[in-house]
Amino acid sequence: MRFVVDQQVEDIEMPENLKLNTFLQEFHSNCTHPECGFGFYGFAFGQSPFPVPRLVQGALIKNANKGEYAAVSGIPELRNAISKYNKYYFRMDVSPDRIYVGPGTKELIFNLLEILHGTVILPTPAWLGYLPQIRFLKKNFHMLPTRANKKISPNDLRRLALRLQDRQKILILNNPHNPTGILYDESELEEIADVCRELNITVISDEIYAQTTYDFSKFVSMGKIYPEGTFVTNGLSKSHAAGGYRLGYVVFPQHAMDLKAQFKKILATEYTAVSTPIQHAAVAGFEISREMDEYFEVTRNIHHIMGDYTYHALSSIEGVKATKPEATFYLLADFNGFSSALQEAKINTSQQLSESLIQHPYHTAIVGGDSLVLERTDFSARIAFVDYNGAEVFENYIENKPKTSTDRIEFVKSNAPKVVAGIQMIERFFENIKQHTPKLSQVAEVYGFKKLA
Ligand SMILES: Cc1ncc(COP(=O)(O)O)c(C=O)c1O
């Protein structure tokens, strides 16, 4: 039997994060060098390393017997809990009937793009998940490259939107931002909102990293600044280290009654409802409690410590520029200072850079620029600083909170040795590239993989 695949599916590519998984696995099985057994320095995967909060795990176990289908928009207890969560943490008054629960924000963003007519404006660099969806839905779209500070320029947004003929435009705002770790402040959001009001731009504000904002008082939701035109998405994946639970939510704009009925139709058509036990578990994760509050505080402090270390260590390498993260567990490292040396070494694209870094003896996994919706020849990369044992580090932090800047550096060295060694490996890679005489075998000796395994 020969199956004929629909052309629409043939035309789309595997999303970059999944391609990366395959690539790393292949690299592993193909590498015959004994040191490949060590694995690699993992700067590529965007997963929180911490355990799922115990409260959430307990609630999941307790509700394992709930086999009935749930309501399409989410169980009432969960929509209530999410409403209170938004009030408590994000100072937003959102009634539960503006909240829809779905199997992850990725799916909900896809559903929003399905129901919203209009041309999509995608600021770049961007999370690798949006573009395949936009392409799959055959939506018109325009990139909006950001400038040196990696933030959307309201003037650039205005200029682009004025050129677009559609009566509605959709801006994808990701705040805090993957891959740079940057955070928009209130006045920056207000300036963007002014342009959106003026030119009828709807905003999908992907705020999945909100809870990881290092100085939490600085986070402001676009839903607060532009409530009439913003869809806010958030969920369990990053804040609760539960990406595998597949639970996200979207807050609809004020006064979007007609749209809500259309949205519900789509959800009912595509997936009926999110798994009922998972929704009950999520209630425990979104309800306000001392335990969850402590969990958020500890995890965001650890991300902060790791982020500061990674930023300073990478920036101190001559020729490397890095964004200074204020949230998330990522930063964007700019290696374009080495362009000519890389080209001489026959490394012409960011994909080739990722491949060279993962090879023996460097064993370092990064996400290259073309996966971040940058030019193929842009040697920027996303560095995720989560390659450590989250459960252990969480306990170590509680037992002995680092106070001074020296304590913080020591904390990284003793709790995340692979982050430290991986950055050294990146440095060594570029030293070798600069010298055009890569003495590769020596590198492995110097950095002794086995000690770290
Ligand atoms: C910016 C951004 N948005 C959305 C998601 C997906 O979230 P979810 O697990 O809720 O689908 C991710 C996950 O990596 C992300 O980085």
The ligand as a Gaussian input file, in Angstrom:
#p B3LYP/6-31G(d) Opt

LIG

0 1
 C        8.375000      31.389000      23.733000
 C        7.675000      30.079000      23.911000
 N        6.358000      30.032000      23.714000
 C        5.676000      28.874000      23.854000
 C        6.327000      27.707000      24.191000
 C        5.539000      26.426000      24.261000
 O        4.858000      26.319000      25.443000
 P        3.852000      25.137000      25.731000
 O        4.616000      24.026000      26.335000
 O        2.851000      25.756000      26.667000
 O        3.203000      24.722000      24.449000
 C        7.704000      27.710000      24.407000
 C        8.420000      26.463000      24.726000
 O        9.610000      26.308000      24.529000
 C        8.390000      28.934000      24.272000
 O        9.721000      29.008000      24.456000

